[in-house]
Amino acid sequence: MTAGELRSSFSLACIFALRMLGLFLVLPVFALEAARYPGGDDPARVGLAMGIYGLTQGLLQIPFGMASDWLGRKRVIIFGLIVFALGSFIAMTASDLTWLIIGRSVQGAGAISAAVTALLADQTRDEVRTKAMTLVGVSIGLMFALSLVIAPLLAAHIGLHGLFALTGLFALTGIAVVIWWVPAEPAQPVHRPRGSLALVLRDPGLLRLDVGVFVLHAVQLAMWVAIPTLLVQAGLGKDAHWQVYTPAVLASFFVLRVTLYPLERRGYLRAVFLGSVGVIGLVQLGLWWAAWQAGSGTPNLTALAWLLFVFFCGFNILESCQPSLASRVAPQHARGAALGVYNTLQSLGFFAGGAAGGWLAKTAGAEALFMACGGLMLLWLLIAWPMHAPGRYDLPAAEAEPAASVAS
């Protein structure tokens, strides 16, 4: 990667990291802390409060992505961070679960993911795009690992209100990063064609990736409706959950490093992609077994730790290659629109996972929840199966497949 590509990758990864650290600080303790609010005794409403962020984010990702095609990426990113900070401060002052839901919904209205990803794609070459996207993914994963360690400690001292205050401050810091660190946007021709929503909605390769990102994040959030309870039932107090999460996340980065990049260069990206989908499906089967054990005894803590490690291995691989594939399939002039649709489905996945996960856990139990997650992963595997891998980067241009064939 060139110096400019490194600067773009690290600065934009920093924006994602600041934003996601605030969100992740809340995630491990949300279900437990929200129960203290008036109305917090209803798991379905708590799940709604967790997931409504994804609903409003999903509704606005396409408009924000298309706006970035027309108005410029950096302007849209700054505006979105302001809205995100406002929602954080509303949630900070919430006195009951209803206001908490309102604050989370305003947070989601700061839908900048498509604009940030499109800007990163604009400023990196195809052959290093996966590495650039992986820096973003690793920054998110590190923030997740950090949040698992410090969230229970912070929640004990400053509560959920204080965590939302930190989230707002992180968003404001992200604005400073955009203004002073992120490189200037590439100059565009005056008569350059602009993003077309119809164009990206007709592309089968993009649609497969859109379905996949919806399923992945629905499963991710739905899992965390039940996993904290399983760990408690296995004998691990809520303040010690980081002892399972953190090693699993950090070790999965090593697996990502030694699998994704070498295999992608050798032309095995399709196998890695589909294998990761299948592995996460098998993890759901293992979690179903653990939930069944919890109904008649005590789930095995070691088995849960291994299942979470395998989950993060598959999740990080998919988080790294999916947005890279989407940016390479999309026409450059419609990249914001394409990534807007992609991030819309990602956000709707968060919403569906939180809302449906809470409802399933309440009405049918954790076993049904994990069975549903496993069924979704199987469906995704069937939909993704026809995808084609890109050509090897180290082949001469005439021998490599065109990037437009990726996932199509």
N, C-alpha and C positions, 0 to 999 in steps of 0.2 A: 504494500500500500504506500502511496506517496504521502508526503508530509501534509498536503491539503486533505487527502482522504482520511488520514489519521485524525487530524483536527476535527473534521466534520463528524467522524464516527464517535470520538470521545465526547465532544460537546453535546451532540444530540443524545448520546447514551446518558449523559449527565442529566439532561432534561427529563428523560424517561425515569431515571433513577430517583430524582427528587420527587417526582409526581407519584411514582409507585411506592416509594418508601412510606409516604403518608398514607396511602391506601392499605399497604400491607401491615403497618403498625396497628391498624384497626382490626384487620381480618382475624388474627388468632384469638382475640379477646372479645370480638363483637358480640357473638351469641351469648356469652356469659355476662358481659357488662350490660348489654341491652335489656337483659331480664330484670334489671334494677329500675328501669324506667316505668312509669305508668303505662300499662298496655303491653309490657314486655314479657308477660307470661304466656303469650300466644306464639308458638314456634312458627306458624305460617306468616304472621306479621313481622317477626324478626327476620325470617327468610326474605320477605319482601323488602325490608329495609336494607338487607345486604345486597339484594339483586337489582333494586330500582336504579341504582347508579348505571348499571348496564343498559337499562331500557332507555333512559334519556340520552345516554351516550350513543346508543344505536340509532336513535331517531335523528341525531345531528351529525353523525360521521360523514354521510354523503354530502349534505350541504357544506360542511367545513372542508371536505376534500375537494369539492368542485370550486369552492371559493378560493382555495389555495392555488388552483389552476389559473384562476382569473386575477386575483388580487395580490398574489405572492404568498409564499409559504410562511415567512417570518411574521408578517402582520397577523395572519390567522392564528399562529401559535401563541403570540403574545395575548391576543384577545381571549383565546381559550383558557390560558393560564389565569387570567383575571377572573373569569367566570368560575373556574375551579376553586380558586381561593375564596371567592364569595360564598360558595356552597359550603366550604369547610368551616367558615366562620358562622354560618347559620347553624350547622350541626353542632358547633362548639357551644352555642347558646341554647340548644334544644332543652326543653323541660319535660318532654314526654316523647313517646315513640313516634307520634304523628309528625312533630317538628324534626325529629331525626330523619324520618323518611323524606321530608321536604328538603332538608339539607343535602342528603345523599343524592336526590334527584337533580339539584342545582349543580352539585359537583360533576355529575355525569354530563351536564350540558357543556362543559368545557372539553369538547370532543376534538382533541388535537392529534390523536394517534396517526390518522391518515396523513395530515400535513407534515408531521415530523418524519414519518417513514418515507413519504414522497420526496422530501428535501434530502434525506440521506441517499435515496436512490439517484436523485439528480446529481449528487456530488461524488458518486463513486462509480467505478467501472463494473461491468457485469462480472468479470473474473474475480473481483474481490468483494462482490456484493454480499455473498453469504457470510464472509468474515465480518463485514461491517454490521450486518444484521445480528450476527452472533454477539458482537460487543454490546449491542443493545440488550439482547437476551440475557447475557451474562450479568450486565448491570442490574437488570430486573431480578435475576435469580439471587444475586448477592444482597440486594435490598430485602428480598424475601427472607433469606437466611438471617440477616441482621435483625429484621423485625421480629423473628421468632425468638431471638435471644432477649431483646430489650423491651418488646411490647408488654409482657407480663410485669416486668419491673416498673416500666413507666406507668402502666395502668394502675398499679398499686399506689403510686405517689401522686399522679395528676389526673387519674380517671380518664374516661372516654372523652370528656370535654377537653382536657388538655391534649389528648392525642389529635383531636381535630384541629386544635389551635396550631400544633406543630405542622400538620398537613397544609394549612393555609400559608404558613411561613415558608415552607418548602416550595410551594407554588410561586410565591413572590420571588424567591431566590432563582427559580427557573427563568423568570422574566429577565433578570440580570444576565444570566448565561446566554439567552437568545440575543440580547442587545450587544454584549461585549465579547463573546467568545465564538459563537457560531459564525462560520465564514459567510460572506455575502452570497446571495443567490446568484446562480449563473444567469448571464444576460440572455434574454429570449428575443427572437425576432418579433418585430412589431405586428406582423400579420400571421403569427404562428397560430395554427388551429388549436382550439381549446377543448377541454374534456367533454366527452359525450357519454352520458349515462347509458343510453341505448346500446352504444358500442360495447361497453364492458359487460352488460347484462346478456349479450348474445354469445359471449366467448365461453365454450364448454370447459376449457382449462381453468379459467378464473372461477367459474361456478363451482367446480369441484373443490377448489381451495376455499371458497367461501363457506360451503357446507362443512368442510373439515374444521375450519377455525371455530364455527358455531358449536360443533359437537365437542371439540377439545375443551373449550372454556365453560360450556355448560357442565360437562363432567367434572372439571376441576373445581368449580364452585360448589356443585352439589355434594361432592365428596366431603368438603370441609364443613358441611352441615352436621355430618355424623362422625368424622374422624376424631375430633377432640373428645367426644364422649367415649369412643372406643378406647382411646389411650387412657382416660381416667378409669374405665372399667378394667383395663389391664394392669392397673396399680400405679400409673404415673400421674402425679399431681399436675394440675394445669400450669403451675409455674415452672415445671420441668419439661414441658413438651418440646422446648428448643433442643433438648439433649437428643431427641430423635430426628427432628426436622433438619437441624443444621448440618450434622454429618451427612445426611442423605442428600441434601442440596449440593454441598461442596464436593462430595465424591462424584456426583453425577456430572459435574463440570469436567472432571478428568475423563470420564467415559465419552463425553461429547467431543473433547479434544482429540482423542485417539481413534474415534470412529468416523465422525461426520466428514471432516476435511479430507483425510486420506481416501476414504471410500468415494467421496464425491469426485475427487480428481481422477479416480480410476473408473468412473462411469457407473458406480453402484448406488447412486442417489435414490433411485426408485426402490431398490431393495431395503435400504436403510429407512426410507420414509414409511413404506408399508409395514416393515418389521416393527417400527416404533408404534404405529397404530395398533397392531396386533398385541404387542407387549402390554400397552395400557389396558386393552380389553381383558387380558389375562389377570392383570392386577385387580380389576374390578371383581373378577371371580374369587380371587384370594380374599378380598375385603368382605365379600358376601359370606365366605366361610368364617371369617373372624366375627362378623356380626351374628352369625348363627351360633357360634360358640358363646358369645356374650349373652345370648338368650337362655343358655342352660348352665353357664359357668363363667369362667374368666378367659378372655382372649389372650393369646400368646403375644407378649410385648415384642420379643425378638422377631417373630414373624411379621408383625405390623411394621417394624422398622425396616425390614428387608423389602416389604411390599412398597413402602413409601420411597425407598431408594430406587427401586426399579421404575416406579412411576415417574420420578423426576428425571431419570435417564431418558425415557421416551418423550416426556414433555419438553425438555430442553432441546432435544434434537428437532422436534416438530416446530417449536417456537423459533428456532434459528432458520430452518429452511423454508417454512411456509411463506413468510413475508418477502423473502428474497425471490422465491419463485413467482409470487404475485407481481412484484415490481418488474421482473424480467418478461413476463408474459404480456403485461399491459403496454399499449402504445405510450410513448413518452408524453405526448400531448394530452393523454387521458389518464396519466398515472395517478393524479390526485383523486379523480373520480373512481378509478378501479380500487385504489387502496381505501377510499371512503366506503365503498360497498363491502370490502373485505373487513374493515374495522367495525362496520355496522353489524355484520354477522357475528364478529367476535364479542361486541358489547351485548347484543341480544342473547348470545350464549351465556354471558355472565348473569343477565337478568333471568333467563329461563332456568339456569342451574340453581340460582338462589331461591326463586319462587317455587319451582317444582320440587326442588330438593327439600325445602322446608315442608311443603305439603305432603310429600311422600313419607318423610320421616315421621310426621304427625299422624297420618292416617294408616300407613301400612308398615312402618318401621324401617330400620336401617337395611335389613336384608332386601326388601323390595327396592330401596333406593339404589343399592349397588348392582342389583340385577338389571335395573333400568339403564344404569350407566354402561354396563357391559353390553346390553343390546344396542345402545347408541354407537358404541365403538365398532361393533360388528357391522352395523349399517354403513358407517363411514368407510370401513375397509372395503366393502363391496363397491361403494361409489368411487373410491379412489383407485381401485384396481386397474382401470384402463389407462392410467396416466403413463406418459412417456418421460424418460429421463433426459436431461440436457446432454449435449456433447461434452467431451472432456476438454478442459481448458488448455491442456498442454498439446492438443493436436493443432496442426495447421488449420487456418480458417476454412480452407476448402474441404477439410475432412470432418470438421465438427458439425453437429446438427445446429441449425439456427436456434437462437434463444427463444424465438416465438413458439417453438414446438414444445417447450417445457410444460409438462402437466396437461397438455392438450389431448 
